[in-house]
């Protein structure tokens, strides 16, 4: 046989094998790409009551089959979290927001403080704890606060224990606001 012919045949065969091995039209391997790690940013967050912020979920590797996670809050009375990772501050306190992707998870530690406007509104308010004062002491404390220019008052405790119906400590006192939300023991 002609050596040149054999050489051409072998070259063609070798070239064909190389082309098939490197070809994009070959069989594509498909399947689930497992999540190696998840992170949340920021890892810590400070919000005021009523504020929201969206957390960012990063899944590694980038070509992992899972593209989203399941979000949860350790205390929804402090902060809630939506399906897209948006945290909404509800009340003062600390809460852990967790996102779970498969068997991997990441967290963000959230601290919720009173809103700036709420702090401003309460700067000149005076809190009276009805469990620590007698009726006469409460009346004097309210009169002293009023004389000092305080116009916002907050009461907490047991209303009935002080018999404030007959002895109203606010008679003659100028008030902008009176918060009774922390008072119990109302008479019917």
C-alpha positions, 0 to 999 in steps of 0.5 A: 500500500501506498504510505502516503495513502495510509498516512492520510487515512490515519491523519483523517481518522485522528482529526475526526476523533479530535473534532468529535471530542472537542465538538459542542454538538456532542452529548450535554451532561445535565443534572442538578448542581448542588448548593455549596454555600449561601450568604446574606448581606448585610450580615447585620442590620439596624432599622427603625420601626417602620423601615424596610430593607431588602437583604441580598442572597448569594448562592454558590456556585453561581450555576447551582440549580437552586436560585432562591431560598425560604426566608424566616424571622425568629420573632415576627413581632420585632421584624418580618421578612417577605419571600424576596428577603425584604425585612420590615421593622415592627417593634424594638428588639433583636431578631435573626432573619434566616434564609434556607436553601436546601440544607444550607442556611445563612442569617442576618442579625437585625436590631430594631430601634424606635423611629426617629420621629417616635423618639422626638415625640417622646422626648418631652413625655413623662412616664408614670408607673401606677404600681409605684405611686399612691394617688396623692404621689401621682397627682403631685408628680403630674402637677410638678411635671406640668409646672416644668412644662411637660405636656405629654403624659404616659401612664402604665399600671393598674388604674383601679388600684389608685381610685383615679375616678374620684381623684383625677390627677389631671384636673387643671393640667394642660396636656397635649397628649395622654397615653393610657395604652399601658393601663389595666384595671379599668372599671366597667 
